[in-house]
Amino acid sequence: MEEILMNVEMEMETAIENMEKRFTNIRAGRANPAMLDGVMVDYYGVATPLRQLATISIPEARQLSIKPFDRSSLGAIEKGIFEANIGITPNNNGEVIILNIPALTEDTRKEYVKQAKSYAEDCRINLRNIRGEANKKIQKLEISEDEIKDGQDEVQELINKYNKIVDEKFKIKEQELMSV
């Protein structure tokens, strides 16, 4: 029983971490190197994460600077950013690639909040699925009805705890997105 509960908690932690990762891909009008985490670059025929090919810095609040370790990869990096479809046009000056992050309009902010809300809901669904699996495992154990009930109550307490965490993290992201 304890092992099942430990696994449930670990799976729920992972679900929260996945939601947070997805939240970082929603931009809030400020430059954030994490926006480029999903960008893959075709470097000598191998799909390589952008972070392994360049230094990413923030010279201004709404600007990212990408300085490749190998200048010959500038074109490939630029192409990778285009293909990643992150909604930002790269400017290549022969030395570095500059990404100017446009200010968010009210409509864009609301759209991003909707996206964050859907990520939070996906996480809640994931948590419910974890609870369902755990309850099935608990019922299969050769223990008394009372112990089964206690185990399911503990799983319910865990899901309540993690649903609160989802709500808190969503509220923080929503405030971040809606603040000008």
Number of C-alpha atoms within 10 A of each C-alpha: 13 8 8 16 19 11 13 20 19 12 16 24 15 14 22 22 13 13 22 19 13 14 21 17 17 18 18 25 21 18 21 20 18 15 15 18 15 15 21 22 25 16 17 9 7 9 12 16 18 23 18 11 20 19 14 20 15 16 11 11 12 16 18 23 21 24 20 20 12 9 14 12 18 22 16 16 28 19 16 22 22 15 13 15 10 15 11 13 15 21 13 15 9 11 12 19 21 21 19 18 20 13 13 17 12 12 9 15 22 15 13 21 22 13 15 25 18 14 19 23 17 14 23 21 13 16 26 16 12 19 22 15 13 20 20 11 13 21 16 10 11 9 11 10 10 9 15 19 14 13 20 20 13 13 22 16 12 18 20 13 12 20 20 12 14 21 15 12 18 22 15 10 20 19 13 15 23 17 9 12
